[in-house]
Amino acid sequence: MLFLVAALLLLGVAMGTVAHAPLSVSLALAAVIGVWLLVFALRERHARHR
């Protein structure tokens, strides 16, 4: 339960930050996070096949 509360608190802080940041900054950060997740997924998939 505590983990859920902490996750919701962090989500609220992140959404508040995005709401005050310019759109270009938000899109750039979203692209960086997306690339990071894609690289992570590819590395995990590659490691699983070994």
PDB file of N, CA, C and O in Angstrom:
ATOM      1  N   MET A   1       0.817  -1.187   0.000  1.00  0.00           N
ATOM      2  CA  MET A   1       0.000   0.000   0.000  1.00  0.00           C
ATOM      3  C   MET A   1       0.864   1.255   0.000  1.00  0.00           C
ATOM      4  O   MET A   1       0.561   2.239  -0.674  1.00  0.00           O
ATOM      5  N   LEU A   2       1.940   1.196   0.768  1.00  0.00           N
ATOM      6  CA  LEU A   2       2.842   2.343   0.838  1.00  0.00           C
ATOM      7  C   LEU A   2       3.489   2.586  -0.526  1.00  0.00           C
ATOM      8  O   LEU A   2       3.692   3.732  -0.929  1.00  0.00           O
ATOM      9  N   PHE A   3       3.811   1.496  -1.233  1.00  0.00           N
ATOM     10  CA  PHE A   3       4.394   1.636  -2.569  1.00  0.00           C
ATOM     11  C   PHE A   3       3.422   2.342  -3.505  1.00  0.00           C
ATOM     12  O   PHE A   3       3.837   3.188  -4.298  1.00  0.00           O
ATOM     13  N   LEU A   4       2.151   2.012  -3.428  1.00  0.00           N
ATOM     14  CA  LEU A   4       1.140   2.643  -4.274  1.00  0.00           C
ATOM     15  C   LEU A   4       1.027   4.132  -3.975  1.00  0.00           C
ATOM     16  O   LEU A   4       0.930   4.943  -4.895  1.00  0.00           O
ATOM     17  N   VAL A   5       1.037   4.491  -2.710  1.00  0.00           N
ATOM     18  CA  VAL A   5       0.958   5.903  -2.323  1.00  0.00           C
ATOM     19  C   VAL A   5       2.181   6.651  -2.840  1.00  0.00           C
ATOM     20  O   VAL A   5       2.052   7.756  -3.367  1.00  0.00           O
ATOM     21  N   ALA A   6       3.365   6.060  -2.696  1.00  0.00           N
ATOM     22  CA  ALA A   6       4.584   6.712  -3.173  1.00  0.00           C
ATOM     23  C   ALA A   6       4.561   6.863  -4.693  1.00  0.00           C
ATOM     24  O   ALA A   6       4.981   7.894  -5.218  1.00  0.00           O
ATOM     25  N   ALA A   7       4.076   5.852  -5.398  1.00  0.00           N
ATOM     26  CA  ALA A   7       4.001   5.921  -6.858  1.00  0.00           C
ATOM     27  C   ALA A   7       3.034   7.014  -7.299  1.00  0.00           C
ATOM     28  O   ALA A   7       3.332   7.763  -8.230  1.00  0.00           O
ATOM     29  N   LEU A   8       1.900   7.112  -6.654  1.00  0.00           N
ATOM     30  CA  LEU A   8       0.940   8.163  -7.000  1.00  0.00           C
ATOM     31  C   LEU A   8       1.480   9.552  -6.676  1.00  0.00           C
ATOM     32  O   LEU A   8       1.225  10.506  -7.412  1.00  0.00           O
ATOM     33  N   LEU A   9       2.213   9.667  -5.591  1.00  0.00           N
ATOM     34  CA  LEU A   9       2.822  10.950  -5.237  1.00  0.00           C
ATOM     35  C   LEU A   9       3.850  11.361  -6.288  1.00  0.00           C
ATOM     36  O   LEU A   9       3.872  12.513  -6.721  1.00  0.00           O
ATOM     37  N   LEU A  10       4.694  10.428  -6.694  1.00  0.00           N
ATOM     38  CA  LEU A  10       5.684  10.737  -7.721  1.00  0.00           C
ATOM     39  C   LEU A  10       5.028  11.064  -9.060  1.00  0.00           C
ATOM     40  O   LEU A  10       5.494  11.947  -9.780  1.00  0.00           O
ATOM     41  N   LEU A  11       3.959  10.365  -9.393  1.00  0.00           N
ATOM     42  CA  LEU A  11       3.226  10.658 -10.624  1.00  0.00           C
ATOM     43  C   LEU A  11       2.653  12.070 -10.583  1.00  0.00           C
ATOM     44  O   LEU A  11       2.713  12.800 -11.572  1.00  0.00           O
ATOM     45  N   GLY A  12       2.099  12.450  -9.439  1.00  0.00           N
ATOM     46  CA  GLY A  12       1.561  13.797  -9.292  1.00  0.00           C
ATOM     47  C   GLY A  12       2.631  14.870  -9.428  1.00  0.00           C
ATOM     48  O   GLY A  12       2.401  15.910 -10.044  1.00  0.00           O
ATOM     49  N   VAL A  13       3.794  14.617  -8.855  1.00  0.00           N
ATOM     50  CA  VAL A  13       4.896  15.582  -8.976  1.00  0.00           C
ATOM     51  C   VAL A  13       5.353  15.682 -10.426  1.00  0.00           C
ATOM     52  O   VAL A  13       5.594  16.780 -10.927  1.00  0.00           O
ATOM     53  N   ALA A  14       5.474  14.539 -11.105  1.00  0.00           N
ATOM     54  CA  ALA A  14       5.909  14.549 -12.500  1.00  0.00           C
ATOM     55  C   ALA A  14       4.892  15.251 -13.389  1.00  0.00           C
ATOM     56  O   ALA A  14       5.269  16.027 -14.267  1.00  0.00           O
ATOM     57  N   MET A  15       3.618  14.990 -13.172  1.00  0.00           N
ATOM     58  CA  MET A  15       2.587  15.631 -13.996  1.00  0.00           C
ATOM     59  C   MET A  15       2.532  17.127 -13.732  1.00  0.00           C
ATOM     60  O   MET A  15       2.286  17.911 -14.650  1.00  0.00           O
ATOM     61  N   GLY A  16       2.755  17.525 -12.501  1.00  0.00           N
ATOM     62  CA  GLY A  16       2.794  18.958 -12.189  1.00  0.00           C
ATOM     63  C   GLY A  16       3.958  19.638 -12.863  1.00  0.00           C
ATOM     64  O   GLY A  16       3.834  20.768 -13.336  1.00  0.00           O
ATOM     65  N   THR A  17       5.099  18.955 -12.913  1.00  0.00           N
ATOM     66  CA  THR A  17       6.274  19.519 -13.571  1.00  0.00           C
ATOM     67  C   THR A  17       6.035  19.650 -15.064  1.00  0.00           C
ATOM     68  O   THR A  17       6.382  20.668 -15.663  1.00  0.00           O
ATOM     69  N   VAL A  18       5.447  18.634 -15.665  1.00  0.00           N
ATOM     70  CA  VAL A  18       5.174  18.672 -17.106  1.00  0.00           C
ATOM     71  C   VAL A  18       4.173  19.772 -17.433  1.00  0.00           C
ATOM     72  O   VAL A  18       4.272  20.403 -18.486  1.00  0.00           O
ATOM     73  N   ALA A  19       3.231  20.006 -16.563  1.00  0.00           N
ATOM     74  CA  ALA A  19       2.219  21.034 -16.822  1.00  0.00           C
ATOM     75  C   ALA A  19       2.830  22.426 -16.859  1.00  0.00           C
ATOM     76  O   ALA A  19       2.312  23.308 -17.544  1.00  0.00           O
ATOM     77  N   HIS A  20       3.924  22.639 -16.133  1.00  0.00           N
ATOM     78  CA  HIS A  20       4.546  23.963 -16.082  1.00  0.00           C
ATOM     79  C   HIS A  20       5.704  24.113 -17.062  1.00  0.00           C
ATOM     80  O   HIS A  20       6.175  25.227 -17.291  1.00  0.00           O
ATOM     81  N   ALA A  21       6.166  23.021 -17.637  1.00  0.00           N
ATOM     82  CA  ALA A  21       7.278  23.071 -18.586  1.00  0.00           C
ATOM     83  C   ALA A  21       6.743  23.384 -19.986  1.00  0.00           C
ATOM     84  O   ALA A  21       5.603  23.053 -20.312  1.00  0.00           O
ATOM     85  N   PRO A  22       7.570  24.018 -20.797  1.00  0.00           N
ATOM     86  CA  PRO A  22       7.156  24.258 -22.185  1.00  0.00           C
ATOM     87  C   PRO A  22       6.936  22.936 -22.934  1.00  0.00           C
ATOM     88  O   PRO A  22       7.519  21.910 -22.585  1.00  0.00           O
ATOM     89  N   LEU A  23       6.096  22.980 -23.956  1.00  0.00           N
ATOM     90  CA  LEU A  23       5.754  21.775 -24.703  1.00  0.00           C
ATOM     91  C   LEU A  23       6.981  21.147 -25.349  1.00  0.00           C
ATOM     92  O   LEU A  23       7.105  19.923 -25.371  1.00  0.00           O
ATOM     93  N   SER A  24       7.892  21.964 -25.876  1.00  0.00           N
ATOM     94  CA  SER A  24       9.081  21.412 -26.529  1.00  0.00           C
ATOM     95  C   SER A  24       9.953  20.638 -25.543  1.00  0.00           C
ATOM     96  O   SER A  24      10.520  19.603 -25.894  1.00  0.00           O
ATOM     97  N   VAL A  25      10.062  21.133 -24.318  1.00  0.00           N
ATOM     98  CA  VAL A  25      10.850  20.438 -23.295  1.00  0.00           C
ATOM     99  C   VAL A  25      10.175  19.120 -22.927  1.00  0.00           C
ATOM    100  O   VAL A  25      10.846  18.097 -22.790  1.00  0.00           O
ATOM    101  N   SER A  26       8.870  19.136 -22.768  1.00  0.00           N
ATOM    102  CA  SER A  26       8.127  17.920 -22.429  1.00  0.00           C
ATOM    103  C   SER A  26       8.270  16.866 -23.523  1.00  0.00           C
ATOM    104  O   SER A  26       8.472  15.689 -23.227  1.00  0.00           O
ATOM    105  N   LEU A  27       8.167  17.281 -24.781  1.00  0.00           N
ATOM    106  CA  LEU A  27       8.295  16.334 -25.887  1.00  0.00           C
ATOM    107  C   LEU A  27       9.714  15.791 -25.997  1.00  0.00           C
ATOM    108  O   LEU A  27       9.906  14.612 -26.297  1.00  0.00           O
ATOM    109  N   ALA A  28      10.704  16.635 -25.759  1.00  0.00           N
ATOM    110  CA  ALA A  28      12.096  16.177 -25.813  1.00  0.00           C
ATOM    111  C   ALA A  28      12.363  15.152 -24.713  1.00  0.00           C
ATOM    112  O   ALA A  28      12.997  14.126 -24.960  1.00  0.00           O
ATOM    113  N   LEU A  29      11.886  15.423 -23.512  1.00  0.00           N
ATOM    114  CA  LEU A  29      12.082  14.475 -22.415  1.00  0.00           C
ATOM    115  C   LEU A  29      11.316  13.176 -22.659  1.00  0.00           C
ATOM    116  O   LEU A  29      11.801  12.092 -22.335  1.00  0.00           O
ATOM    117  N   ALA A  30      10.126  13.291 -23.229  1.00  0.00           N
ATOM    118  CA  ALA A  30       9.354  12.084 -23.551  1.00  0.00           C
ATOM    119  C   ALA A  30      10.091  11.239 -24.593  1.00  0.00           C
ATOM    120  O   ALA A  30      10.088  10.011 -24.508  1.00  0.00           O
ATOM    121  N   ALA A  31      10.723  11.891 -25.573  1.00  0.00           N
ATOM    122  CA  ALA A  31      11.483  11.159 -26.586  1.00  0.00           C
ATOM    123  C   ALA A  31      12.696  10.471 -25.967  1.00  0.00           C
ATOM    124  O   ALA A  31      13.001   9.328 -26.307  1.00  0.00           O
ATOM    125  N   VAL A  32      13.388  11.157 -25.062  1.00  0.00           N
ATOM    126  CA  VAL A  32      14.553  10.565 -24.396  1.00  0.00           C
ATOM    127  C   VAL A  32      14.139   9.344 -23.580  1.00  0.00           C
ATOM    128  O   VAL A  32      14.801   8.308 -23.630  1.00  0.00           O
ATOM    129  N   ILE A  33      13.055   9.465 -22.835  1.00  0.00           N
ATOM    130  CA  ILE A  33      12.575   8.339 -22.028  1.00  0.00           C
ATOM    131  C   ILE A  33      12.142   7.188 -22.931  1.00  0.00           C
ATOM    132  O   ILE A  33      12.412   6.027 -22.624  1.00  0.00           O
ATOM    133  N   GLY A  34      11.473   7.497 -24.038  1.00  0.00           N
ATOM    134  CA  GLY A  34      11.049   6.457 -24.971  1.00  0.00           C
ATOM    135  C   GLY A  34      12.226   5.702 -25.573  1.00  0.00           C
ATOM    136  O   GLY A  34      12.188   4.477 -25.684  1.00  0.00           O
ATOM    137  N   VAL A  35      13.270   6.427 -25.962  1.00  0.00           N
ATOM    138  CA  VAL A  35      14.466   5.778 -26.510  1.00  0.00           C
ATOM    139  C   VAL A  35      15.132   4.921 -25.444  1.00  0.00           C
ATOM    140  O   VAL A  35      15.578   3.808 -25.721  1.00  0.00           O
ATOM    141  N   TRP A  36      15.197   5.441 -24.227  1.00  0.00           N
ATOM    142  CA  TRP A  36      15.799   4.690 -23.118  1.00  0.00           C
ATOM    143  C   TRP A  36      15.034   3.371 -22.887  1.00  0.00           C
ATOM    144  O   TRP A  36      15.649   2.318 -22.722  1.00  0.00           O
ATOM    145  N   LEU A  37      13.716   3.436 -22.876  1.00  0.00           N
ATOM    146  CA  LEU A  37      12.918   2.228 -22.692  1.00  0.00           C
ATOM    147  C   LEU A  37      13.072   1.257 -23.861  1.00  0.00           C
ATOM    148  O   LEU A  37      13.091   0.043 -23.658  1.00  0.00           O
ATOM    149  N   LEU A  38      13.180   1.779 -25.074  1.00  0.00           N
ATOM    150  CA  LEU A  38      13.378   0.928 -26.237  1.00  0.00           C
ATOM    151  C   LEU A  38      14.723   0.209 -26.164  1.00  0.00           C
ATOM    152  O   LEU A  38      14.799  -0.989 -26.437  1.00  0.00           O
ATOM    153  N   VAL A  39      15.773   0.923 -25.803  1.00  0.00           N
ATOM    154  CA  VAL A  39      17.095   0.296 -25.659  1.00  0.00           C
ATOM    155  C   VAL A  39      17.060  -0.761 -24.564  1.00  0.00           C
ATOM    156  O   VAL A  39      17.621  -1.844 -24.727  1.00  0.00           O
ATOM    157  N   PHE A  40      16.411  -0.457 -23.464  1.00  0.00           N
ATOM    158  CA  PHE A  40      16.299  -1.430 -22.370  1.00  0.00           C
ATOM    159  C   PHE A  40      15.568  -2.686 -22.832  1.00  0.00           C
ATOM    160  O   PHE A  40      15.998  -3.801 -22.536  1.00  0.00           O
ATOM    161  N   ALA A  41      14.468  -2.509 -23.552  1.00  0.00           N
ATOM    162  CA  ALA A  41      13.693  -3.660 -24.028  1.00  0.00           C
ATOM    163  C   ALA A  41      14.505  -4.499 -25.007  1.00  0.00           C
ATOM    164  O   ALA A  41      14.457  -5.728 -24.957  1.00  0.00           O
ATOM    165  N   LEU A  42      15.245  -3.849 -25.890  1.00  0.00           N
ATOM    166  CA  LEU A  42      16.066  -4.599 -26.843  1.00  0.00           C
ATOM    167  C   LEU A  42      17.184  -5.351 -26.139  1.00  0.00           C
ATOM    168  O   LEU A  42      17.483  -6.488 -26.503  1.00  0.00           O
ATOM    169  N   ARG A  43      17.805  -4.742 -25.143  1.00  0.00           N
ATOM    170  CA  ARG A  43      18.860  -5.424 -24.398  1.00  0.00           C
ATOM    171  C   ARG A  43      18.300  -6.622 -23.638  1.00  0.00           C
ATOM    172  O   ARG A  43      18.935  -7.676 -23.596  1.00  0.00           O
ATOM    173  N   GLU A  44      17.131  -6.477 -23.043  1.00  0.00           N
ATOM    174  CA  GLU A  44      16.516  -7.578 -22.315  1.00  0.00           C
ATOM    175  C   GLU A  44      16.139  -8.718 -23.264  1.00  0.00           C
ATOM    176  O   GLU A  44      16.334  -9.891 -22.946  1.00  0.00           O
ATOM    177  N   ARG A  45      15.608  -8.369 -24.409  1.00  0.00           N
ATOM    178  CA  ARG A  45      15.230  -9.396 -25.380  1.00  0.00           C
ATOM    179  C   ARG A  45      16.473 -10.128 -25.889  1.00  0.00           C
ATOM    180  O   ARG A  45      16.460 -11.347 -26.056  1.00  0.00           O
ATOM    181  N   HIS A  46      17.533  -9.380 -26.130  1.00  0.00           N
ATOM    182  CA  HIS A  46      18.785  -9.983 -26.606  1.00  0.00           C
ATOM    183  C   HIS A  46      19.381 -10.890 -25.520  1.00  0.00           C
ATOM    184  O   HIS A  46      19.898 -11.963 -25.831  1.00  0.00           O
ATOM    185  N   ALA A  47      19.315 -10.480 -24.283  1.00  0.00           N
ATOM    186  CA  ALA A  47      19.866 -11.271 -23.186  1.00  0.00           C
ATOM    187  C   ALA A  47      19.033 -12.535 -22.950  1.00  0.00           C
ATOM    188  O   ALA A  47      19.575 -13.563 -22.543  1.00  0.00           O
ATOM    189  N   ARG A  48      17.750 -12.470 -23.195  1.00  0.00           N
ATOM    190  CA  ARG A  48      16.873 -13.619 -22.978  1.00  0.00           C
ATOM    191  C   ARG A  48      17.144 -14.723 -23.999  1.00  0.00           C
ATOM    192  O   ARG A  48      16.988 -15.905 -23.694  1.00  0.00           O
ATOM    193  N   HIS A  49      17.548 -14.340 -25.208  1.00  0.00           N
ATOM    194  CA  HIS A  49      17.802 -15.324 -26.250  1.00  0.00           C
ATOM    195  C   HIS A  49      19.145 -16.046 -26.046  1.00  0.00           C
ATOM    196  O   HIS A  49      19.402 -17.057 -26.699  1.00  0.00           O
ATOM    197  N   ARG A  50      19.972 -15.554 -25.181  1.00  0.00           N
ATOM    198  CA  ARG A  50      21.267 -16.195 -24.936  1.00  0.00           C
ATOM    199  C   ARG A  50      21.160 -17.259 -23.891  1.00  0.00           C
ATOM    200  O   ARG A  50      22.156 -17.902 -23.560  1.00  0.00           O
TER     201      ARG A  50
END
